[in-house]
Amino acid sequence: MAERHALTAFAGLVAALPVIVAGARAVANGWLPVADQGTIATHAYDVFTSHTPLVGQYSMASGVVGRLTFSPGPMLYWLLALPARFDGPVALTLTMTAFNTAAILGSVALARRRGGRVLMFAAAAAIALMSHSLGTEALHGILNPAAGLFPLMLLSFTCWSLACGDRWLLPLAVLLASFVVQCHLAYVAPAAGLLGVGVIGLLISRARRGGDRAATARGEQRNGGLWRPVLTTLLVVLICWSAPLVEEFTHSPGNLSALASAARARGRTEGASVGWRVLVRAVGVPPRWLRAPESEVYDHSGHQVGVVSGGDYGDTRLRDVWAVPSAPSTISAVLVLCALALTTLAAIRARRGDLVTGGLIGVLLCGTLAWVASATPVGGVHSLGYTLWWGSLVGMWVWLLVLWSSAVLVHGWATGRGRSSSSEPPSLPTRAAVRWWPLAATGALTLCALAVAAAERPDAHQPEFRPLRTITARLDHAVRPSETVLLTQRGFAALPLEPLISYWLQRRGVHVVGYHRPYDLQVEVAEAQKPTITQATVLARVTLQAAPWLPGADASRVITVSAARPGRR
């Protein structure tokens, strides 16, 4: 048993090497939470204060309903609350690295539960390869669309095992679903569908086992029945959704009501053609999970677009939306989808409930990915540059399940053991002469993960970390703890820096306020050579070289940070 656990843990850690290496490089390069990540860090810092956040990050759905709306809940802030308060940026990125690594370990362990060592190694290799298709900062950063990627993957494996009868996974499935839904609205449809497959599959598996009353009685006595995981699940739901429910009942209209209004009032949407394009690019050759991310997208006239739609974090999916897929890509996507459907139907005939539920999860992920793209309002099309990051997971799952199901079914028919209980994990036995294959598989997996880790690009924001460190160091000397600061910004290039500076000041015990509030010091972050406020002292003047959010690939901007104390009030 110890050897089994050690091998599973080793395979999971090797699969997580790209994530671990990305986190280590980020720490070595002085990673800082820039732009939206600075806002997330600030809200995470607020968790233990009197104004703890009750909702999640700002949502693009605001433009649909005409009022501020946010992601459904603050669970991402809860995860980062202690690191944000006690050890700052380093702890934030290390926490996210550890969180994603744990999700990969869990996925690999559940893959072994469903398919033995063969599926474990296959899933570990697929996860490592999929990491190459994501922006580097998505592996360790705290941006909310990225924070839900690996938990959604773990949710897929969890619901697969749940549907096969592992009722003890029900609380974990609900916890993961709550987290990814509260991270971003793009995960609502896949999370709800996965939970549906898991719960329905669990009920069906229990009904089938109910035929053998003696076995059922022994199992109920040994495992405590279903009531314990159900009660634990109810407690998990109550805790996870306590803050959004408080906000809903104390505000009129509440955020959940506003999100429901946005869902009903989307107006003109992108349509089925965009959904099909996205699906083709996710599963067709070459599938998205095997392609390197793109940070820049150009339209037909050669103008650069989409730089700040995921591209500012090194990965934008807008080409999947706008470019018409090639004929080979479309044909291969149709063949892969047909193979998914055929293997699922063949598994039904062979009474392989595990393969059936795995195939259904693949169908569901494909359908929800296409639906999310097609249902996006036309005015919010640029948001697809980052809300479709989870398309890599969809492609990886479909290819993995098609190959695994095909191998298991063919092996079963060839050996005359085409039917088996879904409670027994399918495994492809090997001959005595090749019992060394786990060692070879371990070596191949290690080489694969190391190659992916070595090929990782630097963080898109890495060139900005050093000048921003200069700014934060000057602020440390200029601003005294317990002071009240009015923080202002001028210019487009200064806009993403304000959240970082606000978070940095709050960590030092500085109270940051808005206009029309008394303050001891005004700090201005301006895209200019000189301060725009009178009688100001320049604290720092730095140059941002080719920042991702600046128009033009070679653009650079001068940022001046200054401070001024107001006259007698």
RAWOLIN-V706062 format. One record per run of one state. SS is the DSSP state (hx for helix, st for strand, lp for the rest). FROM is the first residue (numbers start at 1). TO is the last residue. Records with the same first field share a line. If there is no record, write none. Layout:
# RAWOLIN-V706062
SS->FROM-TO ; FROM-TO
This chain:
# RAWOLIN-V706062
lp->1-1 ; 16-16 ; 29-35 ; 49-57 ; 59-61 ; 66-69 ; 71-74 ; 87-87 ; 132-135 ; 141-143 ; 148-148 ; 164-166 ; 184-184 ; 210-212 ; 224-226 ; 241-241 ; 251-254 ; 265-268 ; 270-271 ; 284-287 ; 291-296 ; 299-303 ; 306-310 ; 314-317 ; 323-326 ; 350-352 ; 375-376 ; 388-390 ; 416-431 ; 435-436 ; 455-461 ; 479-483 ; 491-491 ; 508-510 ; 514-520 ; 527-536 ; 546-555 ; 565-569
hx->2-15 ; 17-28 ; 36-48 ; 62-65 ; 75-86 ; 88-131 ; 136-140 ; 144-147 ; 149-163 ; 167-183 ; 185-209 ; 213-223 ; 227-240 ; 242-250 ; 255-264 ; 272-283 ; 288-290 ; 311-313 ; 318-322 ; 327-349 ; 353-374 ; 378-387 ; 391-415 ; 432-434 ; 437-454 ; 462-478 ; 492-507
st->58-58 ; 70-70 ; 269-269 ; 297-298 ; 304-305 ; 377-377 ; 484-490 ; 511-513 ; 521-526 ; 537-545 ; 556-564
